[in-house]
Amino acid sequence: MGHHTHLPDTMGCEPNSRGFAALLASFKSSGGLWCGDDLARLLEYRQCGDTGSLARLMVSGDIFSFQWQGNVWVPMFQFDPSQLSVKQGARQVQGELSQVFDGWMLAAWFAQPNTWLKDRRPVDLLDLNLPAVCAAARADRFVATG
């Protein structure tokens, strides 16, 4: 059963430069990774909120982020690109995992091929098959918590 825990070998469970490069590459097709400061300015510029909006989204659990080299990084697949609103599907899936995975591990989970999803990546299936991604997240949460 241990092989179902998809904590990525390439990205590791702890932030590291090889893993960060892998995350950057993995999320390129889904909006990339944005530095929190830049995203906060963009949200303000696009009048999607003020500079505190991003912090509120993170604290409330609407989106997740991770720390790397003194910066907060946000995977942009969590937002609708046209309106910069939070995608509810992404929020729903990360809600399944946020009790057991920190931000780095969540990012890695979304970026890695997942055996519950026939080795497709959760980030690629979010908009295509949300129920399957939620089921995979639930299964991985059960595996992680024993």
Buried (B, 14 or more C-beta within 10 A) or exposed (E): EEEBEBBBEBBBBEBEEEBBEBBEEBBEEBBBBBBBEEBBEBBBEEEBBEEEBBBEBBEEEBBBBBEBEEBBBBBBBBBEEEEBEBBEBBBBBBBBBBEBBBBBBBBBBBBBEBBBBEEBBBBBBBBEBBEBBBBBBBBBBEBBEE
